[in-house]
């Protein structure tokens, strides 16, 4: 193999690697029509890939929270819905993370109501508590210190079903509470309305903090 042939081969291999990386990019929707972009590392948006123009400002819709932490988008298999996991600016030492759901209607992304709306945390915890397995009490932090609770969509099992991971840290003052986590199965109807259809406690050895 001569030098020119070797260089051409390297270029082709590099191009193939980039293509694979692009296909594996979790920011890109499964149908490759949409992409999650965090502009200047501060402003999360959804862009239309064909035009690279902004289709949705993820910090709009009455939340108006700039500079989120740990943000990620989890796409439904058909690219018609996604969950936006993010940590809004909160008090020091807070571990609070929440999620918002969006659905595509025509060419417009709309915010969906969910059982964990940030502005109604008391009602959110009460709704979750109703679905806990029989005999399981809700963690104390759900009432005492919600800023140390994490709501995060792990994945979509199908186009209408999302798995929500809810983690509560242990006591920071020696109260004896240990970390606790649950998985809630959320089912969405055609209009985007969701309901909890299952809940299970995560075994201690499988808890993610």
Buried (B, 14 or more C-beta within 10 A) or exposed (E): EEEEEEEEEEEEEEEEEEEEEEEEEEBBBEEEBBBBBBEEEEBBBBBBBEEEEEBBBBBEEEBEBEBBEEBBBBBBBBBBBBBBBBBBEBEEEBBBBBBBBBBBEEEEBEBBEBBBBBEEBEEBBBBBBEBBEEEEEBBBBBEEBBEBBBBBBBEBEEEBBBBBBBBBBBBEEEEEBEBBBBBBBBBBEEEBEBEBEEBBEBEEEEBEE
